[in-house]
Amino acid sequence: MAIYRLLRRGVFEPDDVRLLATVCENVLCTVGVVDRKDPRAELIAKKVVQLAQAGERDPECLKDLALEELQQSREIASNP
C-alpha cells in the first residue's frame, strides 16, 4: 500500500503508522478506490501523512480533512 512506502522513513511511532494506515484505507473506501496501484491511492496517502505531520492524530478528523482538501483541490473525485 502506498502509505507504507511513505512511512518507511520512520518519523512516526508504530501506533501512528497503524492509525494512518487505517485512516488511509477508510478514505480509499469512501472515494471508491479499489486498486491500490491507482495514482489516487498515493495522493490520498500523501495527504493523510501531510496532515499527520502537521500534528493531527484524530482518525475521524484526519479522514474528514483529507477528503475535504482532496476534493477542494480536485485531486480525486468523490465517485470515480
mmJSON file of the N, C-alpha and C atoms, coordinates in Angstrom:
{"data_MODEL":{"atom_site":{
"group_PDB":["ATOM","ATOM","ATOM","ATOM","ATOM","ATOM","ATOM","ATOM","ATOM","ATOM","ATOM","ATOM","ATOM","ATOM","ATOM","ATOM","ATOM","ATOM","ATOM","ATOM","ATOM","ATOM","ATOM","ATOM","ATOM","ATOM","ATOM","ATOM","ATOM","ATOM","ATOM","ATOM","ATOM","ATOM","ATOM","ATOM","ATOM","ATOM","ATOM","ATOM","ATOM","ATOM","ATOM","ATOM","ATOM","ATOM","ATOM","ATOM","ATOM","ATOM","ATOM","ATOM","ATOM","ATOM","ATOM","ATOM","ATOM","ATOM","ATOM","ATOM","ATOM","ATOM","ATOM","ATOM","ATOM","ATOM","ATOM","ATOM","ATOM","ATOM","ATOM","ATOM","ATOM","ATOM","ATOM","ATOM","ATOM","ATOM","ATOM","ATOM","ATOM","ATOM","ATOM","ATOM","ATOM","ATOM","ATOM","ATOM","ATOM","ATOM","ATOM","ATOM","ATOM","ATOM","ATOM","ATOM","ATOM","ATOM","ATOM","ATOM","ATOM","ATOM","ATOM","ATOM","ATOM","ATOM","ATOM","ATOM","ATOM","ATOM","ATOM","ATOM","ATOM","ATOM","ATOM","ATOM","ATOM","ATOM","ATOM","ATOM","ATOM","ATOM","ATOM","ATOM","ATOM","ATOM","ATOM","ATOM","ATOM","ATOM","ATOM","ATOM","ATOM","ATOM","ATOM","ATOM","ATOM","ATOM","ATOM","ATOM","ATOM","ATOM","ATOM","ATOM","ATOM","ATOM","ATOM","ATOM","ATOM","ATOM","ATOM","ATOM","ATOM","ATOM","ATOM","ATOM","ATOM","ATOM","ATOM","ATOM","ATOM","ATOM","ATOM","ATOM","ATOM","ATOM","ATOM","ATOM","ATOM","ATOM","ATOM","ATOM","ATOM","ATOM","ATOM","ATOM","ATOM","ATOM","ATOM","ATOM","ATOM","ATOM","ATOM","ATOM","ATOM","ATOM","ATOM","ATOM","ATOM","ATOM","ATOM","ATOM","ATOM","ATOM","ATOM","ATOM","ATOM","ATOM","ATOM","ATOM","ATOM","ATOM","ATOM","ATOM","ATOM","ATOM","ATOM","ATOM","ATOM","ATOM","ATOM","ATOM","ATOM","ATOM","ATOM","ATOM","ATOM","ATOM","ATOM","ATOM","ATOM","ATOM","ATOM","ATOM","ATOM","ATOM","ATOM","ATOM","ATOM","ATOM","ATOM","ATOM","ATOM","ATOM","ATOM","ATOM","ATOM","ATOM","ATOM","ATOM"],
"id":[1,2,3,4,5,6,7,8,9,10,11,12,13,14,15,16,17,18,19,20,21,22,23,24,25,26,27,28,29,30,31,32,33,34,35,36,37,38,39,40,41,42,43,44,45,46,47,48,49,50,51,52,53,54,55,56,57,58,59,60,61,62,63,64,65,66,67,68,69,70,71,72,73,74,75,76,77,78,79,80,81,82,83,84,85,86,87,88,89,90,91,92,93,94,95,96,97,98,99,100,101,102,103,104,105,106,107,108,109,110,111,112,113,114,115,116,117,118,119,120,121,122,123,124,125,126,127,128,129,130,131,132,133,134,135,136,137,138,139,140,141,142,143,144,145,146,147,148,149,150,151,152,153,154,155,156,157,158,159,160,161,162,163,164,165,166,167,168,169,170,171,172,173,174,175,176,177,178,179,180,181,182,183,184,185,186,187,188,189,190,191,192,193,194,195,196,197,198,199,200,201,202,203,204,205,206,207,208,209,210,211,212,213,214,215,216,217,218,219,220,221,222,223,224,225,226,227,228,229,230,231,232,233,234,235,236,237,238,239,240],
"type_symbol":["N","C","C","N","C","C","N","C","C","N","C","C","N","C","C","N","C","C","N","C","C","N","C","C","N","C","C","N","C","C","N","C","C","N","C","C","N","C","C","N","C","C","N","C","C","N","C","C","N","C","C","N","C","C","N","C","C","N","C","C","N","C","C","N","C","C","N","C","C","N","C","C","N","C","C","N","C","C","N","C","C","N","C","C","N","C","C","N","C","C","N","C","C","N","C","C","N","C","C","N","C","C","N","C","C","N","C","C","N","C","C","N","C","C","N","C","C","N","C","C","N","C","C","N","C","C","N","C","C","N","C","C","N","C","C","N","C","C","N","C","C","N","C","C","N","C","C","N","C","C","N","C","C","N","C","C","N","C","C","N","C","C","N","C","C","N","C","C","N","C","C","N","C","C","N","C","C","N","C","C","N","C","C","N","C","C","N","C","C","N","C","C","N","C","C","N","C","C","N","C","C","N","C","C","N","C","C","N","C","C","N","C","C","N","C","C","N","C","C","N","C","C","N","C","C","N","C","C","N","C","C","N","C","C","N","C","C","N","C","C"],
"label_atom_id":["N","CA","C","N","CA","C","N","CA","C","N","CA","C","N","CA","C","N","CA","C","N","CA","C","N","CA","C","N","CA","C","N","CA","C","N","CA","C","N","CA","C","N","CA","C","N","CA","C","N","CA","C","N","CA","C","N","CA","C","N","CA","C","N","CA","C","N","CA","C","N","CA","C","N","CA","C","N","CA","C","N","CA","C","N","CA","C","N","CA","C","N","CA","C","N","CA","C","N","CA","C","N","CA","C","N","CA","C","N","CA","C","N","CA","C","N","CA","C","N","CA","C","N","CA","C","N","CA","C","N","CA","C","N","CA","C","N","CA","C","N","CA","C","N","CA","C","N","CA","C","N","CA","C","N","CA","C","N","CA","C","N","CA","C","N","CA","C","N","CA","C","N","CA","C","N","CA","C","N","CA","C","N","CA","C","N","CA","C","N","CA","C","N","CA","C","N","CA","C","N","CA","C","N","CA","C","N","CA","C","N","CA","C","N","CA","C","N","CA","C","N","CA","C","N","CA","C","N","CA","C","N","CA","C","N","CA","C","N","CA","C","N","CA","C","N","CA","C","N","CA","C","N","CA","C","N","CA","C","N","CA","C","N","CA","C","N","CA","C","N","CA","C","N","CA","C","N","CA","C"],
"label_alt_id":[null,null,null,null,null,null,null,null,null,null,null,null,null,null,null,null,null,null,null,null,null,null,null,null,null,null,null,null,null,null,null,null,null,null,null,null,null,null,null,null,null,null,null,null,null,null,null,null,null,null,null,null,null,null,null,null,null,null,null,null,null,null,null,null,null,null,null,null,null,null,null,null,null,null,null,null,null,null,null,null,null,null,null,null,null,null,null,null,null,null,null,null,null,null,null,null,null,null,null,null,null,null,null,null,null,null,null,null,null,null,null,null,null,null,null,null,null,null,null,null,null,null,null,null,null,null,null,null,null,null,null,null,null,null,null,null,null,null,null,null,null,null,null,null,null,null,null,null,null,null,null,null,null,null,null,null,null,null,null,null,null,null,null,null,null,null,null,null,null,null,null,null,null,null,null,null,null,null,null,null,null,null,null,null,null,null,null,null,null,null,null,null,null,null,null,null,null,null,null,null,null,null,null,null,null,null,null,null,null,null,null,null,null,null,null,null,null,null,null,null,null,null,null,null,null,null,null,null,null,null,null,null,null,null,null,null,null,null,null,null],
"label_comp_id":["MET","MET","MET","ALA","ALA","ALA","ILE","ILE","ILE","TYR","TYR","TYR","ARG","ARG","ARG","LEU","LEU","LEU","LEU","LEU","LEU","ARG","ARG","ARG","ARG","ARG","ARG","GLY","GLY","GLY","VAL","VAL","VAL","PHE","PHE","PHE","GLU","GLU","GLU","PRO","PRO","PRO","ASP","ASP","ASP","ASP","ASP","ASP","VAL","VAL","VAL","ARG","ARG","ARG","LEU","LEU","LEU","LEU","LEU","LEU","ALA","ALA","ALA","THR","THR","THR","VAL","VAL","VAL","CYS","CYS","CYS","GLU","GLU","GLU","ASN","ASN","ASN","VAL","VAL","VAL","LEU","LEU","LEU","CYS","CYS","CYS","THR","THR","THR","VAL","VAL","VAL","GLY","GLY","GLY","VAL","VAL","VAL","VAL","VAL","VAL","ASP","ASP","ASP","ARG","ARG","ARG","LYS","LYS","LYS","ASP","ASP","ASP","PRO","PRO","PRO","ARG","ARG","ARG","ALA","ALA","ALA","GLU","GLU","GLU","LEU","LEU","LEU","ILE","ILE","ILE","ALA","ALA","ALA","LYS","LYS","LYS","LYS","LYS","LYS","VAL","VAL","VAL","VAL","VAL","VAL","GLN","GLN","GLN","LEU","LEU","LEU","ALA","ALA","ALA","GLN","GLN","GLN","ALA","ALA","ALA","GLY","GLY","GLY","GLU","GLU","GLU","ARG","ARG","ARG","ASP","ASP","ASP","PRO","PRO","PRO","GLU","GLU","GLU","CYS","CYS","CYS","LEU","LEU","LEU","LYS","LYS","LYS","ASP","ASP","ASP","LEU","LEU","LEU","ALA","ALA","ALA","LEU","LEU","LEU","GLU","GLU","GLU","GLU","GLU","GLU","LEU","LEU","LEU","GLN","GLN","GLN","GLN","GLN","GLN","SER","SER","SER","ARG","ARG","ARG","GLU","GLU","GLU","ILE","ILE","ILE","ALA","ALA","ALA","SER","SER","SER","ASN","ASN","ASN","PRO","PRO","PRO"],
"label_asym_id":["A","A","A","A","A","A","A","A","A","A","A","A","A","A","A","A","A","A","A","A","A","A","A","A","A","A","A","A","A","A","A","A","A","A","A","A","A","A","A","A","A","A","A","A","A","A","A","A","A","A","A","A","A","A","A","A","A","A","A","A","A","A","A","A","A","A","A","A","A","A","A","A","A","A","A","A","A","A","A","A","A","A","A","A","A","A","A","A","A","A","A","A","A","A","A","A","A","A","A","A","A","A","A","A","A","A","A","A","A","A","A","A","A","A","A","A","A","A","A","A","A","A","A","A","A","A","A","A","A","A","A","A","A","A","A","A","A","A","A","A","A","A","A","A","A","A","A","A","A","A","A","A","A","A","A","A","A","A","A","A","A","A","A","A","A","A","A","A","A","A","A","A","A","A","A","A","A","A","A","A","A","A","A","A","A","A","A","A","A","A","A","A","A","A","A","A","A","A","A","A","A","A","A","A","A","A","A","A","A","A","A","A","A","A","A","A","A","A","A","A","A","A","A","A","A","A","A","A","A","A","A","A","A","A","A","A","A","A","A","A"],
"label_entity_id":["1","1","1","1","1","1","1","1","1","1","1","1","1","1","1","1","1","1","1","1","1","1","1","1","1","1","1","1","1","1","1","1","1","1","1","1","1","1","1","1","1","1","1","1","1","1","1","1","1","1","1","1","1","1","1","1","1","1","1","1","1","1","1","1","1","1","1","1","1","1","1","1","1","1","1","1","1","1","1","1","1","1","1","1","1","1","1","1","1","1","1","1","1","1","1","1","1","1","1","1","1","1","1","1","1","1","1","1","1","1","1","1","1","1","1","1","1","1","1","1","1","1","1","1","1","1","1","1","1","1","1","1","1","1","1","1","1","1","1","1","1","1","1","1","1","1","1","1","1","1","1","1","1","1","1","1","1","1","1","1","1","1","1","1","1","1","1","1","1","1","1","1","1","1","1","1","1","1","1","1","1","1","1","1","1","1","1","1","1","1","1","1","1","1","1","1","1","1","1","1","1","1","1","1","1","1","1","1","1","1","1","1","1","1","1","1","1","1","1","1","1","1","1","1","1","1","1","1","1","1","1","1","1","1","1","1","1","1","1","1"],
"label_seq_id":[1,1,1,2,2,2,3,3,3,4,4,4,5,5,5,6,6,6,7,7,7,8,8,8,9,9,9,10,10,10,11,11,11,12,12,12,13,13,13,14,14,14,15,15,15,16,16,16,17,17,17,18,18,18,19,19,19,20,20,20,21,21,21,22,22,22,23,23,23,24,24,24,25,25,25,26,26,26,27,27,27,28,28,28,29,29,29,30,30,30,31,31,31,32,32,32,33,33,33,34,34,34,35,35,35,36,36,36,37,37,37,38,38,38,39,39,39,40,40,40,41,41,41,42,42,42,43,43,43,44,44,44,45,45,45,46,46,46,47,47,47,48,48,48,49,49,49,50,50,50,51,51,51,52,52,52,53,53,53,54,54,54,55,55,55,56,56,56,57,57,57,58,58,58,59,59,59,60,60,60,61,61,61,62,62,62,63,63,63,64,64,64,65,65,65,66,66,66,67,67,67,68,68,68,69,69,69,70,70,70,71,71,71,72,72,72,73,73,73,74,74,74,75,75,75,76,76,76,77,77,77,78,78,78,79,79,79,80,80,80],
"pdbx_PDB_ins_code":[null,null,null,null,null,null,null,null,null,null,null,null,null,null,null,null,null,null,null,null,null,null,null,null,null,null,null,null,null,null,null,null,null,null,null,null,null,null,null,null,null,null,null,null,null,null,null,null,null,null,null,null,null,null,null,null,null,null,null,null,null,null,null,null,null,null,null,null,null,null,null,null,null,null,null,null,null,null,null,null,null,null,null,null,null,null,null,null,null,null,null,null,null,null,null,null,null,null,null,null,null,null,null,null,null,null,null,null,null,null,null,null,null,null,null,null,null,null,null,null,null,null,null,null,null,null,null,null,null,null,null,null,null,null,null,null,null,null,null,null,null,null,null,null,null,null,null,null,null,null,null,null,null,null,null,null,null,null,null,null,null,null,null,null,null,null,null,null,null,null,null,null,null,null,null,null,null,null,null,null,null,null,null,null,null,null,null,null,null,null,null,null,null,null,null,null,null,null,null,null,null,null,null,null,null,null,null,null,null,null,null,null,null,null,null,null,null,null,null,null,null,null,null,null,null,null,null,null,null,null,null,null,null,null,null,null,null,null,null,null],
"Cartn_x":[0.844,0.0,0.887,0.433,1.202,1.62,0.78,1.109,2.32,2.489,3.636,4.94,4.914,6.095,6.483,5.49,5.738,6.22,5.867,6.184,7.475,8.176,9.408,10.49,10.431,11.48,11.498,10.473,10.464,10.193,9.485,9.2,7.98,7.248,6.068,6.282,5.643,5.663,4.791,5.015,4.214,2.703,2.254,0.815,0.308,1.14,0.764,0.676,1.596,1.597,0.304,-0.093,-1.351,-2.544,-2.541,-3.621,-3.702,-2.563,-2.54,-2.951,-2.529,-2.923,-4.437,-5.003,-6.447,-7.199,-6.741,-7.383,-7.286,-6.123,-5.927,-6.894,-7.018,-7.955,-9.386,-9.75,-11.101,-11.365,-10.38,-10.539,-10.637,-9.783,-9.826,-11.187,-11.718,-13.045,-14.132,-14.026,-15.027,-15.099,-13.946,-13.944,-14.005,-14.037,-14.208,-12.957,-11.791,-10.546,-10.277,-10.345,-10.15,-8.716,-8.22,-6.869,-5.863,-5.057,-4.08,-2.914,-2.864,-1.851,-2.385,-3.645,-4.273,-3.526,-3.193,-2.478,-3.2,-4.525,-5.269,-4.942,-4.57,-4.217,-2.983,-2.009,-0.816,-1.139,-1.988,-2.391,-3.063,-3.912,-4.615,-3.622,-2.726,-1.721,-0.869,-0.441,0.373,-0.386,-1.651,-2.453,-2.617,-2.894,-3.056,-1.752,-0.635,0.665,0.944,0.657,0.882,0.088,-1.155,-1.984,-1.464,-0.998,-0.432,0.872,1.682,2.92,2.639,1.49,1.09,0.541,0.406,0.015,-1.331,-2.117,-3.451,-3.332,-4.012,-3.992,-5.386,-6.416,-7.77,-8.179,-8.515,-8.799,-9.952,-11.049,-12.184,-11.82,-11.098,-10.683,-9.707,-8.766,-7.827,-8.581,-9.533,-10.311,-11.075,-11.784,-12.587,-11.722,-10.603,-9.714,-9.113,-8.697,-8.112,-9.138,-10.352,-11.4,-11.697,-11.806,-12.124,-11.035,-9.79,-8.693,-8.517,-8.651,-8.502,-9.636,-10.838,-11.965,-11.88,-11.433,-11.285,-10.243,-9.184,-8.127,-8.432,-9.551,-9.983,-8.955,-8.167,-7.191,-7.868,-9.053,-9.818,-11.261,-11.965,-13.404,-14.096,-15.197,-15.878,-16.482,-16.835,-17.364,-16.717,-15.575,-14.862,-15.672],
"Cartn_y":[-1.176,0.0,1.237,2.266,3.494,4.131,4.056,4.755,4.135,2.833,2.212,2.633,2.824,3.306,4.695,5.523,6.879,6.907,5.903,5.891,5.149,4.633,3.885,4.696,5.992,6.851,6.823,6.277,6.102,7.342,8.315,9.535,9.386,8.293,8.052,6.825,6.844,5.694,4.585,3.337,2.226,2.422,2.969,3.22,4.24,5.24,6.248,5.634,4.738,4.078,3.291,2.563,1.798,2.737,3.824,4.8,5.381,5.79,6.396,5.401,4.153,3.13,2.91,2.902,2.73,3.906,5.117,6.312,6.295,5.956,5.911,4.909,3.739,2.731,3.251,3.94,4.489,5.524,6.374,7.381,6.692,5.719,4.993,4.344,3.721,3.097,4.141,5.265,6.323,6.84,6.989,7.518,6.415,5.169,4.061,3.634,3.89,3.445,2.019,1.074,-0.333,-0.753,-0.322,-0.669,0.186,-0.449,0.294,0.819,0.447,0.998,2.204,2.525,3.706,4.946,5.874,7.088,7.859,7.739,8.42,7.848,6.57,5.957,6.641,6.935,7.627,9.069,9.748,11.106,11.123,10.151,10.062,9.785,8.844,8.522,9.743,10.466,11.66,12.701,12.877,13.867,13.468,12.207,11.739,11.935,11.591,11.76,13.24,14.068,15.505,16.067,15.672,16.146,15.643,14.409,13.859,14.556,14.882,15.601,16.985,17.534,18.835,18.708,17.475,17.256,16.616,16.421,15.836,14.335,13.832,12.398,11.802,12.63,12.106,11.457,10.165,9.46,10.053,10.416,10.989,12.344,13.127,14.441,14.301,13.363,13.109,12.723,11.826,11.38,12.54,13.293,14.407,15.478,15.82,16.832,16.372,15.11,14.579,14.624,14.175,14.201,15.619,16.517,17.905,18.548,18.39,19.008,18.399,17.099,16.446,16.825,16.917,17.294,18.754,19.61,21.025,21.232,20.446,20.6,19.788,19.082,18.253,17.185,16.749,15.681,14.331,14.23,12.986,13.342,12.408,12.573,11.764,12.258,11.531,10.218,10.153,8.92,8.693,7.975,7.778,7.011],
"Cartn_z":[0.0,0.0,0.0,-0.651,-0.828,0.486,1.485,2.726,3.409,3.347,3.994,3.332,2.036,1.319,1.819,2.064,2.54,3.99,4.76,6.181,6.515,5.526,5.766,6.461,6.324,6.885,8.409,9.026,10.461,11.286,10.743,11.503,12.405,12.273,13.087,13.964,15.13,16.034,15.438,15.848,15.311,15.455,16.58,16.752,15.737,15.455,14.457,13.069,12.757,11.446,11.265,12.291,12.222,12.046,12.795,12.693,11.284,10.736,9.405,8.33,8.477,7.51,7.543,8.735,8.877,8.27,8.56,8.008,6.485,5.979,4.531,3.901,4.487,3.976,3.997,5.065,5.162,4.072,3.815,2.759,1.398,1.156,-0.118,-0.341,0.694,0.583,0.344,1.028,0.886,-0.547,-1.184,-2.554,-3.605,-3.17,-4.1,-4.84,-4.263,-4.899,-4.425,-5.358,-5.04,-5.357,-6.48,-6.924,-6.166,-5.331,-4.524,-5.356,-6.631,-7.538,-8.305,-8.088,-8.69,-8.197,-9.066,-8.645,-7.538,-7.486,-6.421,-5.05,-4.992,-3.714,-3.122,-3.955,-3.46,-3.068,-3.827,-3.459,-2.089,-1.868,-0.586,0.535,0.323,1.346,1.675,0.656,0.882,1.687,1.391,2.1,3.559,3.834,5.211,5.984,5.375,6.027,6.278,5.299,5.442,6.622,6.74,7.842,9.19,9.223,10.46,10.828,9.829,10.1,10.673,10.346,10.881,12.304,12.779,14.165,14.41,13.376,13.562,13.802,14.844,15.136,15.322,15.351,15.495,14.176,14.195,12.941,12.131,12.783,12.05,11.459,12.223,11.744,10.575,10.687,9.587,8.316,8.463,7.304,6.689,7.533,7.028,6.367,7.003,6.438,5.111,5.06,3.824,2.695,2.964,1.942,1.489,2.455,2.141,1.274,1.686,0.945,-0.448,-0.54,-1.833,-2.782,-2.274,-3.117,-3.54,-2.627,-2.967,-4.061,-3.994,-4.99,-6.25,-6.238,-7.372,-7.744,-6.748,-6.997,-7.046,-6.438,-6.527,-6.792,-7.31,-7.486,-6.399,-5.898,-4.824,-5.322,-6.582,-7.161,-8.521,-8.543,-9.826,-10.84],
"occupancy":[1.0,1.0,1.0,1.0,1.0,1.0,1.0,1.0,1.0,1.0,1.0,1.0,1.0,1.0,1.0,1.0,1.0,1.0,1.0,1.0,1.0,1.0,1.0,1.0,1.0,1.0,1.0,1.0,1.0,1.0,1.0,1.0,1.0,1.0,1.0,1.0,1.0,1.0,1.0,1.0,1.0,1.0,1.0,1.0,1.0,1.0,1.0,1.0,1.0,1.0,1.0,1.0,1.0,1.0,1.0,1.0,1.0,1.0,1.0,1.0,1.0,1.0,1.0,1.0,1.0,1.0,1.0,1.0,1.0,1.0,1.0,1.0,1.0,1.0,1.0,1.0,1.0,1.0,1.0,1.0,1.0,1.0,1.0,1.0,1.0,1.0,1.0,1.0,1.0,1.0,1.0,1.0,1.0,1.0,1.0,1.0,1.0,1.0,1.0,1.0,1.0,1.0,1.0,1.0,1.0,1.0,1.0,1.0,1.0,1.0,1.0,1.0,1.0,1.0,1.0,1.0,1.0,1.0,1.0,1.0,1.0,1.0,1.0,1.0,1.0,1.0,1.0,1.0,1.0,1.0,1.0,1.0,1.0,1.0,1.0,1.0,1.0,1.0,1.0,1.0,1.0,1.0,1.0,1.0,1.0,1.0,1.0,1.0,1.0,1.0,1.0,1.0,1.0,1.0,1.0,1.0,1.0,1.0,1.0,1.0,1.0,1.0,1.0,1.0,1.0,1.0,1.0,1.0,1.0,1.0,1.0,1.0,1.0,1.0,1.0,1.0,1.0,1.0,1.0,1.0,1.0,1.0,1.0,1.0,1.0,1.0,1.0,1.0,1.0,1.0,1.0,1.0,1.0,1.0,1.0,1.0,1.0,1.0,1.0,1.0,1.0,1.0,1.0,1.0,1.0,1.0,1.0,1.0,1.0,1.0,1.0,1.0,1.0,1.0,1.0,1.0,1.0,1.0,1.0,1.0,1.0,1.0,1.0,1.0,1.0,1.0,1.0,1.0,1.0,1.0,1.0,1.0,1.0,1.0,1.0,1.0,1.0,1.0,1.0,1.0],
"B_iso_or_equiv":[0.0,0.0,0.0,0.0,0.0,0.0,0.0,0.0,0.0,0.0,0.0,0.0,0.0,0.0,0.0,0.0,0.0,0.0,0.0,0.0,0.0,0.0,0.0,0.0,0.0,0.0,0.0,0.0,0.0,0.0,0.0,0.0,0.0,0.0,0.0,0.0,0.0,0.0,0.0,0.0,0.0,0.0,0.0,0.0,0.0,0.0,0.0,0.0,0.0,0.0,0.0,0.0,0.0,0.0,0.0,0.0,0.0,0.0,0.0,0.0,0.0,0.0,0.0,0.0,0.0,0.0,0.0,0.0,0.0,0.0,0.0,0.0,0.0,0.0,0.0,0.0,0.0,0.0,0.0,0.0,0.0,0.0,0.0,0.0,0.0,0.0,0.0,0.0,0.0,0.0,0.0,0.0,0.0,0.0,0.0,0.0,0.0,0.0,0.0,0.0,0.0,0.0,0.0,0.0,0.0,0.0,0.0,0.0,0.0,0.0,0.0,0.0,0.0,0.0,0.0,0.0,0.0,0.0,0.0,0.0,0.0,0.0,0.0,0.0,0.0,0.0,0.0,0.0,0.0,0.0,0.0,0.0,0.0,0.0,0.0,0.0,0.0,0.0,0.0,0.0,0.0,0.0,0.0,0.0,0.0,0.0,0.0,0.0,0.0,0.0,0.0,0.0,0.0,0.0,0.0,0.0,0.0,0.0,0.0,0.0,0.0,0.0,0.0,0.0,0.0,0.0,0.0,0.0,0.0,0.0,0.0,0.0,0.0,0.0,0.0,0.0,0.0,0.0,0.0,0.0,0.0,0.0,0.0,0.0,0.0,0.0,0.0,0.0,0.0,0.0,0.0,0.0,0.0,0.0,0.0,0.0,0.0,0.0,0.0,0.0,0.0,0.0,0.0,0.0,0.0,0.0,0.0,0.0,0.0,0.0,0.0,0.0,0.0,0.0,0.0,0.0,0.0,0.0,0.0,0.0,0.0,0.0,0.0,0.0,0.0,0.0,0.0,0.0,0.0,0.0,0.0,0.0,0.0,0.0,0.0,0.0,0.0,0.0,0.0,0.0],
"pdbx_formal_charge":[null,null,null,null,null,null,null,null,null,null,null,null,null,null,null,null,null,null,null,null,null,null,null,null,null,null,null,null,null,null,null,null,null,null,null,null,null,null,null,null,null,null,null,null,null,null,null,null,null,null,null,null,null,null,null,null,null,null,null,null,null,null,null,null,null,null,null,null,null,null,null,null,null,null,null,null,null,null,null,null,null,null,null,null,null,null,null,null,null,null,null,null,null,null,null,null,null,null,null,null,null,null,null,null,null,null,null,null,null,null,null,null,null,null,null,null,null,null,null,null,null,null,null,null,null,null,null,null,null,null,null,null,null,null,null,null,null,null,null,null,null,null,null,null,null,null,null,null,null,null,null,null,null,null,null,null,null,null,null,null,null,null,null,null,null,null,null,null,null,null,null,null,null,null,null,null,null,null,null,null,null,null,null,null,null,null,null,null,null,null,null,null,null,null,null,null,null,null,null,null,null,null,null,null,null,null,null,null,null,null,null,null,null,null,null,null,null,null,null,null,null,null,null,null,null,null,null,null,null,null,null,null,null,null,null,null,null,null,null,null],
"auth_seq_id":[1,1,1,2,2,2,3,3,3,4,4,4,5,5,5,6,6,6,7,7,7,8,8,8,9,9,9,10,10,10,11,11,11,12,12,12,13,13,13,14,14,14,15,15,15,16,16,16,17,17,17,18,18,18,19,19,19,20,20,20,21,21,21,22,22,22,23,23,23,24,24,24,25,25,25,26,26,26,27,27,27,28,28,28,29,29,29,30,30,30,31,31,31,32,32,32,33,33,33,34,34,34,35,35,35,36,36,36,37,37,37,38,38,38,39,39,39,40,40,40,41,41,41,42,42,42,43,43,43,44,44,44,45,45,45,46,46,46,47,47,47,48,48,48,49,49,49,50,50,50,51,51,51,52,52,52,53,53,53,54,54,54,55,55,55,56,56,56,57,57,57,58,58,58,59,59,59,60,60,60,61,61,61,62,62,62,63,63,63,64,64,64,65,65,65,66,66,66,67,67,67,68,68,68,69,69,69,70,70,70,71,71,71,72,72,72,73,73,73,74,74,74,75,75,75,76,76,76,77,77,77,78,78,78,79,79,79,80,80,80],
"auth_comp_id":["MET","MET","MET","ALA","ALA","ALA","ILE","ILE","ILE","TYR","TYR","TYR","ARG","ARG","ARG","LEU","LEU","LEU","LEU","LEU","LEU","ARG","ARG","ARG","ARG","ARG","ARG","GLY","GLY","GLY","VAL","VAL","VAL","PHE","PHE","PHE","GLU","GLU","GLU","PRO","PRO","PRO","ASP","ASP","ASP","ASP","ASP","ASP","VAL","VAL","VAL","ARG","ARG","ARG","LEU","LEU","LEU","LEU","LEU","LEU","ALA","ALA","ALA","THR","THR","THR","VAL","VAL","VAL","CYS","CYS","CYS","GLU","GLU","GLU","ASN","ASN","ASN","VAL","VAL","VAL","LEU","LEU","LEU","CYS","CYS","CYS","THR","THR","THR","VAL","VAL","VAL","GLY","GLY","GLY","VAL","VAL","VAL","VAL","VAL","VAL","ASP","ASP","ASP","ARG","ARG","ARG","LYS","LYS","LYS","ASP","ASP","ASP","PRO","PRO","PRO","ARG","ARG","ARG","ALA","ALA","ALA","GLU","GLU","GLU","LEU","LEU","LEU","ILE","ILE","ILE","ALA","ALA","ALA","LYS","LYS","LYS","LYS","LYS","LYS","VAL","VAL","VAL","VAL","VAL","VAL","GLN","GLN","GLN","LEU","LEU","LEU","ALA","ALA","ALA","GLN","GLN","GLN","ALA","ALA","ALA","GLY","GLY","GLY","GLU","GLU","GLU","ARG","ARG","ARG","ASP","ASP","ASP","PRO","PRO","PRO","GLU","GLU","GLU","CYS","CYS","CYS","LEU","LEU","LEU","LYS","LYS","LYS","ASP","ASP","ASP","LEU","LEU","LEU","ALA","ALA","ALA","LEU","LEU","LEU","GLU","GLU","GLU","GLU","GLU","GLU","LEU","LEU","LEU","GLN","GLN","GLN","GLN","GLN","GLN","SER","SER","SER","ARG","ARG","ARG","GLU","GLU","GLU","ILE","ILE","ILE","ALA","ALA","ALA","SER","SER","SER","ASN","ASN","ASN","PRO","PRO","PRO"],
"auth_asym_id":["A","A","A","A","A","A","A","A","A","A","A","A","A","A","A","A","A","A","A","A","A","A","A","A","A","A","A","A","A","A","A","A","A","A","A","A","A","A","A","A","A","A","A","A","A","A","A","A","A","A","A","A","A","A","A","A","A","A","A","A","A","A","A","A","A","A","A","A","A","A","A","A","A","A","A","A","A","A","A","A","A","A","A","A","A","A","A","A","A","A","A","A","A","A","A","A","A","A","A","A","A","A","A","A","A","A","A","A","A","A","A","A","A","A","A","A","A","A","A","A","A","A","A","A","A","A","A","A","A","A","A","A","A","A","A","A","A","A","A","A","A","A","A","A","A","A","A","A","A","A","A","A","A","A","A","A","A","A","A","A","A","A","A","A","A","A","A","A","A","A","A","A","A","A","A","A","A","A","A","A","A","A","A","A","A","A","A","A","A","A","A","A","A","A","A","A","A","A","A","A","A","A","A","A","A","A","A","A","A","A","A","A","A","A","A","A","A","A","A","A","A","A","A","A","A","A","A","A","A","A","A","A","A","A","A","A","A","A","A","A"],
"auth_atom_id":["N","CA","C","N","CA","C","N","CA","C","N","CA","C","N","CA","C","N","CA","C","N","CA","C","N","CA","C","N","CA","C","N","CA","C","N","CA","C","N","CA","C","N","CA","C","N","CA","C","N","CA","C","N","CA","C","N","CA","C","N","CA","C","N","CA","C","N","CA","C","N","CA","C","N","CA","C","N","CA","C","N","CA","C","N","CA","C","N","CA","C","N","CA","C","N","CA","C","N","CA","C","N","CA","C","N","CA","C","N","CA","C","N","CA","C","N","CA","C","N","CA","C","N","CA","C","N","CA","C","N","CA","C","N","CA","C","N","CA","C","N","CA","C","N","CA","C","N","CA","C","N","CA","C","N","CA","C","N","CA","C","N","CA","C","N","CA","C","N","CA","C","N","CA","C","N","CA","C","N","CA","C","N","CA","C","N","CA","C","N","CA","C","N","CA","C","N","CA","C","N","CA","C","N","CA","C","N","CA","C","N","CA","C","N","CA","C","N","CA","C","N","CA","C","N","CA","C","N","CA","C","N","CA","C","N","CA","C","N","CA","C","N","CA","C","N","CA","C","N","CA","C","N","CA","C","N","CA","C","N","CA","C","N","CA","C","N","CA","C","N","CA","C","N","CA","C","N","CA","C"],
"pdbx_PDB_model_num":[1,1,1,1,1,1,1,1,1,1,1,1,1,1,1,1,1,1,1,1,1,1,1,1,1,1,1,1,1,1,1,1,1,1,1,1,1,1,1,1,1,1,1,1,1,1,1,1,1,1,1,1,1,1,1,1,1,1,1,1,1,1,1,1,1,1,1,1,1,1,1,1,1,1,1,1,1,1,1,1,1,1,1,1,1,1,1,1,1,1,1,1,1,1,1,1,1,1,1,1,1,1,1,1,1,1,1,1,1,1,1,1,1,1,1,1,1,1,1,1,1,1,1,1,1,1,1,1,1,1,1,1,1,1,1,1,1,1,1,1,1,1,1,1,1,1,1,1,1,1,1,1,1,1,1,1,1,1,1,1,1,1,1,1,1,1,1,1,1,1,1,1,1,1,1,1,1,1,1,1,1,1,1,1,1,1,1,1,1,1,1,1,1,1,1,1,1,1,1,1,1,1,1,1,1,1,1,1,1,1,1,1,1,1,1,1,1,1,1,1,1,1,1,1,1,1,1,1,1,1,1,1,1,1,1,1,1,1,1,1]
}}}
